[in-house]
Amino acid sequence: MAPPDASFHTLQTIDHNAGHQFKLPVKCIHDGSDVSFFLTSKAYTDIMTFLFQLNTSMFPRKIIDQEQKVTSVKEWTLEDPDVNFPSIVQNLSQLITTLDAIIDSTPPDPGPRRFGNVSFRKWYAQVEECIPDLLNQHLPAEVLSSNPDSDIKPSVELQAYLLGSFGSAQRLDYGTGHELSFVAFLGGLWKLGAFPNSTDGSSERAIVLGVIERYLQLIRRLILTYTLEPAGSHGVWGLDDHSFVSYIFGSAQFAPAISSPSEIVTEGSLPDAPNPADVAKANAVERERKRNMYFSAIGFIYDVKKGPFWEHSPILFDVSGVKAGWAKINKGMLKMYNAEVLSKFPVVQHFPFGSLFAWERDAAAEQIQASVHTSSQPRSSASARPQQPLRDAMAEPSMSNVRGGPPPMSGTAAPWASSRAPAPVPAGPNQPTKAPWASRTPLPPAAGGSSAAQARGMAAPQRAVPAARAPAADRQPSHQESKPGLPR
């Protein structure tokens, strides 16, 4: 394989002798303006740098035999025997296996439910309790003891990202924001020097195939076991209800082979790569999901959704129509991740910032221009325009307005609201309990009346309303009735 490209940017590690001060990660994104700042921050730069590293490592490689002058192509697949997993990758895989086993001891609640299963909270509580010991057990001691003079230990920052990567125990959901937290957890380990020096993407490739794919398998089991809801999903108009990075790395697996990162192209595919349109064919998906991350994610969609693929996954179906090959799809996935994950307030609002991913402006970052994504973010109530008091829809208009006084305040009065003063309620005993807003419309015409006249807009004659008295109240008594004791 070709030597590493010196011009390729990688995530820089922390100098342990520089006295790095760790911080407790905290929430910093509160409204849309914070998202704009995040896109110019050091944290955003580090996340995208690390994501590009992982993505580049999954491109097939050209293998040149100098003796026979023959060039072959090496495609990276799931369970690839040619990928060497360093000890830290194996330890992280064992950590995930331990978390997977906790599912067996916390079965889902059998009771009826509409949303996520409440037993997920039991699983999460057990994980939260054992994570500190698991990190001490599976991570190198030199990583966890970086700068002993710091008040905050590096494990505190790592725990925040790891615990945030399994979904929300409160909302019983999981989404791309939690997936981002796991990428940050691995990026934090990279910055702490937990992974060995990489040769042509060897360490990054081991991370993707040995840790991230194992993590996605755990997440899919959590979703199926506890029926976790999608978090921050666009419904059918989102790429996927829960995951995203598998589509980035999976499309890179089918892109044209390279000798170095500088040879990455934006069009084309491996000669024997499946057609992107095969995602709509269940038999092709079942065949490819065992070796490719893109089709593995598609296969999970087939596991949880029924019906035509174009109906429940229209965005992925549209992507399958790309004619320029898997490299074009990979480029589009990176752009979409930036726009639909990192630039969306509902997704990144819970991401915590500490020292590994700092809430500080990157001096090399350009000013973010207003776009559809940044201008449509929610604003805090402090920055919102104060609302004027609503107008009293039943009040009489002020005479000062007629004589050139200040105009009346605009309100949200109903279209049927009247400016007339309400009719007074009669006083005294035995008065009807008529509501002030009751209609004084005349009664409908008598039977056989001029309903047609009313339809033409003519006033129909009104019949008199009988008094509420007994029928015989006005009848004069007869002589017989006036004599007491006589029979009627």
Secondary structure as GFF3:
##gff-version 3
##sequence-region A 1 488
A	DSSP	three_ten_helix	16	18	.	.	.	ID=ss1
A	DSSP	beta_strand	26	27	.	.	.	ID=ss2
A	DSSP	alpha_helix	32	38	.	.	.	ID=ss3
A	DSSP	alpha_helix	42	57	.	.	.	ID=ss4
A	DSSP	beta_strand	61	65	.	.	.	ID=ss5
A	DSSP	beta_strand	70	74	.	.	.	ID=ss6
A	DSSP	alpha_helix	87	105	.	.	.	ID=ss7
A	DSSP	alpha_helix	119	138	.	.	.	ID=ss8
A	DSSP	alpha_helix	141	144	.	.	.	ID=ss9
A	DSSP	alpha_helix	154	163	.	.	.	ID=ss10
A	DSSP	beta_strand	173	175	.	.	.	ID=ss11
A	DSSP	alpha_helix	176	191	.	.	.	ID=ss12
A	DSSP	alpha_helix	202	207	.	.	.	ID=ss13
A	DSSP	pi_helix	208	212	.	.	.	ID=ss14
A	DSSP	alpha_helix	213	226	.	.	.	ID=ss15
A	DSSP	beta_strand	229	231	.	.	.	ID=ss16
A	DSSP	three_ten_helix	235	237	.	.	.	ID=ss17
A	DSSP	alpha_helix	245	253	.	.	.	ID=ss18
A	DSSP	three_ten_helix	261	263	.	.	.	ID=ss19
A	DSSP	three_ten_helix	276	280	.	.	.	ID=ss20
A	DSSP	alpha_helix	282	288	.	.	.	ID=ss21
A	DSSP	alpha_helix	293	304	.	.	.	ID=ss22
A	DSSP	alpha_helix	309	312	.	.	.	ID=ss23
A	DSSP	alpha_helix	314	319	.	.	.	ID=ss24
A	DSSP	alpha_helix	326	337	.	.	.	ID=ss25
A	DSSP	pi_helix	338	342	.	.	.	ID=ss26
A	DSSP	alpha_helix	345	348	.	.	.	ID=ss27
A	DSSP	beta_strand	352	353	.	.	.	ID=ss28
A	DSSP	alpha_helix	372	375	.	.	.	ID=ss29
A	DSSP	alpha_helix	399	402	.	.	.	ID=ss30
A	DSSP	alpha_helix	451	455	.	.	.	ID=ss31
A	DSSP	alpha_helix	479	482	.	.	.	ID=ss32
###
